């Protein structure tokens, strides 16, 4: 896949509903270009064509391609993970049901476009973390916050007797994120929504297994 229609809706689109300024237009166009083609193959000419801004305007806001890529991670990908998978954690009365609902909602809204593209965080980490320290530190920080946020919810739930004592909250948090990211990678490799659903069902089963049973508290 080497292009994405400007009007095509996909789950990993940026969530900012406001009319972007020039910088925002460049940033979101760069995000889409990087998500579709990868950072190394991303074309500044394509970004300019989709935004209608000049090369001078681009370099007014971003010194070079790397700085633009870092901004995509900091301001677009991080925001998408925060809004979709971290902020909702604060509203879970039952953490297991909350996680399951997040998984189901995401799975229900994924399309074949999402399967073809994969998770922007995971795909960019695989491409750039081994070769660019600026990308590696930024992407690792997103994962670290995601892990810690889930671990804190699980720790509170464990203290309240909602999940079994054998669960280590941080280890389980890392596992949950790894399965979620791996599910998209498996679906992308198979080019199959059905594969994504199987992975989601497996994660749901795991979450159900760590719940305390009635009468066991």
Order of alpha helices (4+ residues) and beta strands (2+ residues): alpha-alpha-alpha-alpha-alpha-alpha-alpha-alpha-alpha-alpha-alpha
